[in-house]
Amino acid sequence: MRLPKPRGVLSEWVVSRLADARPSAAAAPAADAWDDESLALWTLHELSYRGFEDADERAEWDPEVLHVRHRLETALEERLRSRWEQAGPVSVGVPSEVPSALEALVAEDDGPSLADHVRRRADRDQVLELLRQRSVYHLKESDPVAWVVPRLPVRAKAALMELQYDEYGDGDPNRLHSHLFARGLDAIGLRSEYGAYVDDALPETLEMNNAVSLFGLHRRLRGAAMGHLAAFEMTSSLPSRKMVQGLERLDLGGPMAAYYDEHVEADAIHEHLAARDICGTLAEDEPEQADEILFGAFTCLDLETRFATVLLASWEA
């Protein structure tokens, strides 16, 4: 993957800085807009994943780069927590209430459903656009969650590894979920290389990816990371079934539908693992993480709602 096209002065500074390991004469400017800020942070996070062909390998731990990343992560976290506070956060009295609180959060979520639109009304171009947007995350799938494994107590760690083993194909590279998504993209004529559609990504898409990277890369946010994972798994099985139906309606089935079909059954199992065996035991072993788990779950649902709202509005327009 090559460095993305800048969207403003900040992302232009980031791209230029990553391509040249020498200290910059000019300090990083403020972002032109949210789009510029979101791309800049996504680019800096990617240094901790697969990196860029045209970026200096030393940039990941460059103090100047880390300072900018810290600034952008702080702004993102403040924005996410502000939304949580405005929503009237749910608080749990005892750690054992965390699984039921997660179920309540998911049950009360009334955001628009992209999967339902795909099943009923979407045309081929809309579905292809959705898949291009989703590819920014699905071509890395569970990688952000992997950062959290060494940061968990024993019971939560064991349950997370059970879930991750499935996500990574039970040891079979051909069953890796990110690889299944790539095969689906190939089958319907879209590009499948990692990061192929970043230059087309909406800021809402980048914010979803930035949030899960933020949670995964910071040990103090391990509870938020697991809450995000739980909400993701708890809201995946039924939408995946709807995606299969919509893809088949539009003659886009085959490997792409197979990817979603894999998640119909798998995520029904992962829902229990994530809510009870991971988040439930984490809250019991580390009670201070209980509210953080719910913050992470809310963030997952809220960001998905914001993304769906923007995409559906653009299609209606």
KEDOMAR-758233 format. One line per 2 residues: number of its first residue (from 0); their letters; for each residue z, y negated, x of C-alpha. Coordinates in nm, 2 decimals. Layout:
<recs>
NUM	a	Z,Y,X  ...
</recs>
This chain:
<recs>
0	mr	0.00,0.00,0.00  -0.09,-0.35,0.12
2	lp	0.12,-0.67,0.06  0.06,-0.81,-0.28
4	kp	-0.13,-1.13,-0.36  0.12,-1.43,-0.37
6	rg	0.19,-1.60,-0.70  0.34,-1.92,-0.56
8	vl	0.50,-2.08,-0.26  0.79,-1.84,-0.23
10	se	0.59,-1.52,-0.25  0.34,-1.67,-0.02
12	wv	0.62,-1.73,0.24  0.75,-1.37,0.19
14	vs	0.41,-1.22,0.24  0.34,-1.43,0.55
16	rl	0.69,-1.36,0.69  0.66,-0.98,0.64
18	ad	0.32,-0.97,0.82  0.47,-1.15,1.12
20	ar	0.80,-1.04,1.27  0.86,-1.36,1.46
22	ps	1.12,-1.61,1.32  0.97,-1.85,1.08
24	aa	0.97,-2.22,1.16  1.00,-2.32,0.79
26	aa	1.28,-2.21,0.57  1.19,-2.01,0.25
28	pa	1.10,-2.26,-0.03  1.23,-2.24,-0.38
30	ad	1.01,-2.04,-0.62  0.74,-2.22,-0.81
32	aw	0.81,-2.02,-1.12  0.98,-1.70,-1.25
34	dd	0.65,-1.50,-1.18  0.67,-1.62,-0.81
36	es	1.04,-1.53,-0.78  1.00,-1.19,-0.94
38	la	0.71,-1.09,-0.71  0.89,-1.22,-0.40
40	lw	1.20,-1.00,-0.48  0.99,-0.70,-0.57
42	tl	0.81,-0.73,-0.24  1.13,-0.75,-0.04
44	he	1.28,-0.45,-0.23  0.97,-0.24,-0.14
46	ls	1.06,-0.26,0.22  1.33,-0.01,0.14
48	yr	1.09,0.23,-0.02  0.75,0.30,0.12
50	gf	0.68,-0.04,0.28  0.34,-0.20,0.34
52	ed	0.06,-0.11,0.57  0.02,-0.47,0.68
54	ad	0.39,-0.56,0.71  0.59,-0.54,1.03
56	er	0.83,-0.23,1.02  1.11,-0.44,1.15
58	ae	1.11,-0.68,0.86  1.33,-0.46,0.64
60	wd	1.64,-0.56,0.84  1.53,-0.90,0.96
62	pe	1.83,-1.14,0.89  1.60,-1.42,0.77
64	vl	1.43,-1.18,0.52  1.77,-1.04,0.41
66	hv	1.90,-1.39,0.35  1.61,-1.46,0.11
68	rh	1.66,-1.12,-0.06  2.03,-1.19,-0.11
70	rl	1.95,-1.53,-0.27  1.70,-1.38,-0.51
72	et	1.92,-1.08,-0.60  2.21,-1.31,-0.67
74	al	2.00,-1.51,-0.91  1.87,-1.19,-1.08
76	ee	2.22,-1.05,-1.12  2.35,-1.37,-1.26
78	rl	2.07,-1.38,-1.52  2.13,-1.02,-1.62
80	rs	2.51,-1.07,-1.66  2.45,-1.39,-1.86
82	rw	2.24,-1.20,-2.11  2.51,-0.93,-2.13
84	eq	2.78,-1.19,-2.20  2.56,-1.37,-2.46
86	ag	2.51,-1.04,-2.64  2.89,-1.00,-2.68
88	pv	2.96,-0.71,-2.44  3.11,-0.39,-2.56
90	sv	3.43,-0.30,-2.38  3.60,0.04,-2.37
92	gv	3.98,0.09,-2.39  3.99,0.42,-2.21
94	ps	3.73,0.58,-1.98  3.68,0.87,-2.21
96	ev	3.52,0.64,-2.46  3.22,0.56,-2.23
98	ps	2.99,0.84,-2.36  3.04,0.73,-2.73
100	al	3.00,0.37,-2.63  2.67,0.45,-2.47
102	ea	2.56,0.63,-2.78  2.66,0.33,-2.99
104	lv	2.46,0.09,-2.77  2.15,0.30,-2.80
106	ae	2.19,0.35,-3.17  2.22,-0.03,-3.23
108	dd	1.92,-0.11,-3.02  1.65,-0.24,-3.25
110	gp	1.39,-0.36,-3.01  1.02,-0.31,-3.07
112	sl	0.87,0.03,-2.98  0.57,0.04,-2.76
114	ad	0.55,0.42,-2.81  0.53,0.38,-3.18
116	hv	0.25,0.13,-3.15  0.06,0.37,-2.92
118	rr	0.11,0.65,-3.17  -0.01,0.45,-3.47
120	ra	-0.22,0.15,-3.39  -0.30,0.09,-3.02
122	dr	-0.66,0.10,-2.90  -0.78,0.25,-2.58
124	dq	-0.77,-0.08,-2.38  -0.41,-0.15,-2.49
126	vl	-0.29,0.20,-2.38  -0.46,0.16,-2.04
128	el	-0.30,-0.17,-1.99  0.04,-0.03,-2.08
130	lr	-0.01,0.26,-1.83  -0.11,0.02,-1.56
132	qr	0.21,-0.18,-1.62  0.42,0.14,-1.63
134	sv	0.27,0.27,-1.31  0.47,0.02,-1.10
136	yh	0.78,0.22,-1.19  0.65,0.57,-1.27
138	lk	0.48,0.61,-0.93  0.83,0.60,-0.78
140	es	1.02,0.73,-1.08  1.37,0.84,-0.96
142	dp	1.36,0.70,-0.61  1.59,0.40,-0.70
144	va	1.85,0.64,-0.84  1.85,0.85,-0.52
146	wv	2.03,0.56,-0.34  2.34,0.62,-0.56
148	vp	2.40,0.99,-0.48  2.63,0.94,-0.17
150	rl	2.82,0.67,-0.36  2.96,0.89,-0.64
152	pv	3.27,1.10,-0.68  3.22,1.48,-0.68
154	ra	3.16,1.56,-1.05  2.92,1.27,-1.11
156	ka	2.74,1.34,-0.79  2.68,1.71,-0.88
158	al	2.55,1.62,-1.22  2.32,1.35,-1.08
160	me	2.18,1.60,-0.83  2.11,1.84,-1.12
162	lq	1.92,1.57,-1.30  1.74,1.45,-0.98
164	yd	1.64,1.81,-0.89  1.44,1.83,-1.22
166	ey	1.29,1.48,-1.16  1.17,1.59,-0.82
168	gd	1.00,1.90,-0.96  1.26,2.16,-0.89
170	gd	1.13,2.17,-0.53  0.77,2.21,-0.63
172	pn	0.57,1.90,-0.51  0.31,1.96,-0.79
174	rl	0.59,1.92,-1.05  0.73,1.60,-0.91
176	hs	0.74,1.36,-1.21  0.58,1.07,-1.01
178	hl	0.31,1.31,-0.90  0.25,1.42,-1.26
180	fa	0.20,1.05,-1.36  -0.04,1.00,-1.07
182	rg	-0.25,1.30,-1.19  -0.25,1.16,-1.54
184	ld	-0.38,0.82,-1.41  -0.66,1.00,-1.22
186	ai	-0.76,1.20,-1.53  -0.81,0.88,-1.74
188	gl	-0.99,0.69,-1.47  -0.71,0.46,-1.35
190	rs	-0.60,0.42,-0.99  -0.31,0.64,-0.88
192	ey	-0.22,0.52,-0.54  0.14,0.38,-0.51
194	ga	0.16,0.02,-0.61  -0.21,0.01,-0.72
196	yv	-0.15,-0.24,-1.01  0.13,-0.46,-0.87
198	dd	-0.11,-0.76,-0.87  -0.16,-0.71,-1.25
200	al	0.21,-0.67,-1.32  0.38,-0.90,-1.57
202	pe	0.69,-1.07,-1.46  0.88,-0.87,-1.72
204	tl	0.75,-0.55,-1.55  0.86,-0.68,-1.21
206	em	1.20,-0.77,-1.35  1.26,-0.42,-1.48
208	nn	1.18,-0.28,-1.14  1.39,-0.54,-0.96
210	av	1.69,-0.46,-1.17  1.68,-0.09,-1.11
212	sl	1.63,-0.15,-0.73  1.92,-0.40,-0.73
214	fg	2.15,-0.15,-0.90  2.05,0.13,-0.67
216	lh	2.06,-0.05,-0.34  2.41,-0.19,-0.38
218	rr	2.71,0.04,-0.37  2.92,-0.20,-0.58
220	lr	2.67,-0.17,-0.86  2.68,0.22,-0.88
222	ga	2.83,0.21,-1.23  2.55,-0.02,-1.35
224	am	2.29,0.21,-1.19  2.43,0.51,-1.37
226	gh	2.45,0.32,-1.70  2.09,0.21,-1.67
228	la	1.99,0.57,-1.60  2.18,0.70,-1.90
230	af	2.02,0.44,-2.14  1.68,0.53,-1.99
232	em	1.73,0.90,-2.04  1.88,0.86,-2.39
234	ts	1.58,0.66,-2.51  1.30,0.87,-2.35
236	sl	1.25,1.19,-2.54  1.13,1.07,-2.88
238	ps	0.92,0.79,-2.74  0.76,1.04,-2.50
240	rk	0.66,1.26,-2.80  0.51,0.95,-2.97
242	mv	0.31,0.87,-2.65  0.17,1.23,-2.65
244	qg	0.05,1.18,-3.01  -0.10,0.85,-2.94
246	le	-0.28,0.96,-2.62  -0.42,1.26,-2.80
248	rl	-0.53,1.04,-3.09  -0.73,0.83,-2.84
250	dl	-0.87,1.13,-2.65  -0.66,1.04,-2.35
252	gg	-0.46,1.37,-2.35  -0.48,1.63,-2.07
254	pm	-0.27,1.55,-1.76  -0.15,1.21,-1.89
256	aa	-0.02,1.36,-2.21  0.13,1.65,-2.00
258	yy	0.34,1.40,-1.81  0.49,1.26,-2.13
260	de	0.52,1.61,-2.28  0.73,1.71,-1.98
262	hv	0.98,1.44,-2.07  1.01,1.54,-2.43
264	ea	1.22,1.84,-2.34  1.35,1.74,-2.00
266	da	1.50,1.41,-2.12  1.67,1.57,-2.42
268	ih	1.87,1.76,-2.16  1.90,1.47,-1.92
270	eh	2.05,1.26,-2.21  2.36,1.48,-2.21
272	la	2.38,1.50,-1.83  2.35,1.12,-1.79
274	ar	2.59,1.01,-2.07  2.87,1.27,-2.03
276	di	2.85,1.45,-1.70  2.75,1.15,-1.49
278	cg	2.87,0.84,-1.67  3.16,1.00,-1.85
280	tl	3.31,1.16,-1.53  3.24,0.85,-1.32
282	ae	3.44,0.64,-1.57  3.73,0.89,-1.56
284	de	3.74,0.91,-1.18  3.68,0.54,-1.13
286	pe	3.80,0.36,-1.44  3.69,0.02,-1.30
288	qa	3.33,0.13,-1.34  3.35,0.18,-1.72
290	de	3.24,-0.17,-1.82  2.98,-0.17,-1.54
292	il	2.82,0.14,-1.69  2.78,-0.03,-2.02
294	fg	2.64,-0.35,-1.85  2.38,-0.13,-1.68
296	af	2.29,0.05,-2.01  2.26,-0.29,-2.19
298	tc	2.03,-0.42,-1.92  1.80,-0.12,-1.94
300	ld	1.76,-0.17,-2.32  1.73,-0.54,-2.30
302	le	1.47,-0.55,-2.03  1.26,-0.29,-2.22
304	tr	1.28,-0.50,-2.53  1.17,-0.81,-2.34
306	fa	0.88,-0.62,-2.19  0.77,-0.47,-2.52
308	tv	0.80,-0.80,-2.71  0.57,-0.98,-2.46
310	ll	0.31,-0.71,-2.44  0.29,-0.66,-2.82
312	as	0.27,-1.04,-2.87  -0.02,-1.06,-2.63
314	we	-0.20,-0.78,-2.81  -0.15,-0.94,-3.15
316	a	-0.28,-1.27,-3.01
</recs>
